[in-house]
């Protein structure tokens, strides 16, 4: 099974009944299942894009949460501001720099391993998990025969929860940062919510994207 390292939070824990993906069942014979807790690991990914004069979208860079949950956004912003200065982009420019955000959840098993720290950020704790992947399938009712009323479902490797453009160089820096704060607040998990504060006059995300 594949193992991964992540410093991101667990959005939820789901108890499921699993059988091996290659299990050969017999019609009418009950199936013995493995009851397990699946941890849904929530992560973010930021893609820096350039929309040229012909409105063609070019993907330039991809950032992940290597400095903590939602830190992909901050890394992408640094590049966007550098590109905006380099290309001398303004609100009237035909070319635009964008950040396309993806929020995903990966089903994993918890491993009883010690937290890991890396040299680039000794304040962030990383943990090792085992990806559920394609080794297991989920069955609806345990210890009953597989049938049209008791189906076996494939567990997806990753779920895309949200995808949105949260940064646009045609917006003012103030509006762009408000949009970023609103996105961070809406996708904070557990105790992270109280650490992210938004202003009362933030323009809603959907309204920002329509501009």
Order of alpha helices (4+ residues) and beta strands (2+ residues): beta-beta-beta-beta-alpha-beta-beta-beta-beta-beta-beta-alpha-alpha
